[in-house]
Amino acid sequence: MSPTIAIDQKVLAAARDAAREAGALALRWFRPGQGTAAEVSYKNGGSPVTEADLAVDTFLKNRLGTAAPAFGWLSEETLDDSTRLTRPMVWVVDPIDGTRAFARGDTDWTVAIGIVSDGVPVAGFVYAPVSDEMFEATPGDVSRRNGAPLAPTHRDTLADAFVAGPRPLLDRLGAGPVTFRQAPLIRSLALRMVRVADGTVDAGLAGEKAHDWDLAAAHAILAGAGTTLVGASGREPTYNRPTTQHESLAAGGALLARDLAAWLAAPARHR
């Protein structure tokens, strides 16, 4: 279950509705199997951003800011404002998680909206517009997909597990002594993690470049499904810090996630 904390039901409903509307907005530029109709530019470091990302970001900032004006704001596509660090509750948003997939016409992109309270994700909405799947976690309830409770596998061991993650990490894991199955790449990190929560895969990995906006909403959903997200340090990630970037991470049932996190910290010693 998601942690029990008082959030107005109207705020949660606004977040759920906003995720769906944001997905519908992004679909105006999405072309299945071909390049996006949106204008594409590139950030420092080479990651793409489209006019769809920016339009969705503006929409969400206005809609969610109206729903909960006291919350801070952190989004991949908004210039960071350190005043968020003074707010006990913060929206943590990725307008389009999986922009490369979106721009290519692949289906595995999402809209991710998390609510963080004092560093802990307490609610999350991850919407996959192409498949019309709404994953959500709200305080005091189990995580759900389109209203139905999620059912993770809770697999304890790596042997024969179905694992999703970046190809370099999976290849490195595959060089070890334990045989497992590599899942096809899920480009949206939020979607990759909620696929652990819904039992599509047994475990998910994230490299060292993940940020708060990639993870917060999905982390709430993992927790509400009774699964674990843990870093190579052995600690669960916290959010709304001065830095938004995280260490490498593993998600899954508690034992498997912690075993994989230990492997991320020291892969040569993985049994």
N, C-alpha and C positions, 0 to 999 in steps of 0.2 A: 504494500500500500504506500501511496505517497504520504509524506509527513503531514500530520494534522496541524494546519495553521489557518488562521482566519483570513480568507480571501472572499470578497463579495462574489456571490454567484453571478451577478451581472457582469463582473469583470471577466470571469472565466468564460461566460457565454460570449462576451465580446471578442475574446481571444480566439475561441473556436470559430466563430463566424468570420473573423478577420482572416484566419488562415485559409478558409475556403475561398473567400473573395479574392485574396491575394493570389491564390492558385489560378482562379479564373482570369484574373488580370494578366498573369504571366503567360497563360495559354494563348493570348492574342498574338504573341510573337513566336510561339512554339510551332515547329513544323516537323512532324514525326519522320524520322529517317533522313532528314536533310538539314542543312544549315538554317539557323534561326533567321527570322525576318527582322530581328532587332539589330541595331547598330552595335558593333563590338569594339571595345577598346581594351587597353592593357594597363594594369597597375605596375608600379615599381616591383620588380621581381618576376614579371611576366604572366601573372595570373589574369585571366580575362574578366571583364565586367561588361554587361550589356545594358542597353537602355531599359530592358525589362527589369533587371536587378534594381536599378535606380528608381524606376516607377513604383515597383512593389515596396521598396524601402520607404519612399515618401508616403505611400498609402498607409503602410503599417504604423509609421511614426505618428501620423495624424490620428488614425483610428484608435490605436492603443493608448496614445497620450491623452486622448479625450476620455477613454474609459477609466484610466487610472493616472491622473495627472501628478500624483505624488510619487509615482515610481520613477526610478532612474531609467536610463536608456543606453543600451549597448547593442550595436548592430555592425555587421561586417561592412556595410556600405555607408555608414554615417561617421564623420570625423569624431573621434573619441572625445568625450567631455569628462574630465576628472570629477565633476560633481556627482557622477554616478556612485563614486566611492563613499559618499556621505549619505546615500539613501539605503535604508534597510531592505527595500524591495526594488527589484530592477527587472525590466524587460530585457531579455537577451535573445536577439533575433538574427536569423539568417534569411534574408528575403528570398534568395534562391540558393539552396544548398546543393551543389553539384552543377555549377554554372557551365563547366566544360561539357557535361552531358547535355544540358539544356541547349547549349549553342550548337551542338552536333546533331540534335534531333533524337538523342537517346532518351529513354523513358525514366531513368533512375535519378530524378531530381525531386526536391521537396521544398516546401516552405516550413521553416522551423521557428517556433515561438516558445520560449521558456520564461518562467518566472522564478527568480532567484531571491531567497530570503536569507540575509546574513551569510552569503556564500554558498548556501545549499539550494539545489533546484527542487522546488516544491510543486511545480506544475509544468506541464509541457504539452505542446501540440505539434505534431509532425504530420503534415499533409502532403500526400503524393497525388498531384492533380491528374496525372495521366491514368492511373488506376483507380482514382477516386477513393483512396484509403485515408481515413483520419485516425491517426494514433494519438491517444491522449492519456495523460495522468493528471488527476486533480486531487487535492488534499483529502485524505481519509478514504479514498476509493482505490480499487484495483485498476491497473492500466487496461485500456480498451482499444479495440480497432472497430470503427463504425458501430460502437455501442456494445460489442461482444467482448468479454474478458479475454485477455491474451493468455496463451498457454505455451510458455517456453519449455524446452526439453529438460533443463536442469541436468544435463550430462555432466558427470563428475571428472571424466578422464579424457585425455586427448585421443586415445586409441579409437580409430574409426569415426572421430568427430568430423562434422561438416563445418569448416572454418572459413570465414570471409575476412578479407583484409587486402592491403596493398601487395602486389605480386612479389616485390623484393622481400618483404617479411615472410610471406608464405613459402617462398623458395628457401629462405634461410631456415625456417622451421622444418621444412621437408627434408633438409639435409641431416636432421637428427634421427634417432633410432625408432621413433614412434610413428607409425603409419596413420595418416588422417586423410580426409578428403578436402580438396581445395574448392571453395565455392567460386562461381564467377564473380568478377569484380563488381561491387555495388558502389557507384561513384559518389553518391551522396553519403557522407559519413553518418549523418543523422539517420538515414534510412538503413544503412548497414547495421547500426546499433539496434534500431527497433526491430529489425529482422531477427535479432537474437531474442528479443522480448516476445515475438510472436511464434517462435519455434521454427522459422524457416531455416535458420542455421543454428548450430550449437554454440558458436563463439564468434566474436568479432575482434579484429585488431585495428589499432590506429597508430600511425607513425607520430613523430615528434612535432609535426607542424600543425596539429589541430588547435583550434581556438575555442573560446567560450561559446561562440555562436554556433559552432559545429556540434557541440556536445550537450549543452545545458538541457534543452528540451528532451533529447533522447535519454539523457541520464535520469531525468524524472520518470520517464516511461519504463526504463529498465528497473528502477527501484520499485515502482508500483507493480511490476510483474514478478517481483521476488528474485531478480537477477542482480548481478554485481558489475560495476565498472570500477576498475582499479588500475593504478599506474605502476610503472616499473619500480617505483620507490616502495610499493606496497600500500600506498595510501589512496583513498578515493579522491578524485579531483574536487577542488573548490573553485568558486567562481566570483566574478566581480572583484578581482584583485587589480593592482596596477598593471600587471602584465596579463594579457589574455591567452598566451600560448601555454600549451601543456606538454608534459612528458609523453612518451609512448604509453599506450593504454590497452587493456584487454577487457572484454565484456563476456559474460556467460554465467553459468551456475557458479556459486561461490568458490568451490574447490577448483574447478577448471580455470576460472578467471584468474585466481591467485597463482595457480601453477604457470599459466601463460605470462602473467606479469613478472614472475620470478625469472622465466626464460628471457623475457625482454631485457631484464636487468643484467643477465649473465647467460647468454644463449649457449655458450660452450659447455655449461654445467647442466643443461637441461637433460633430464633423464628420459 
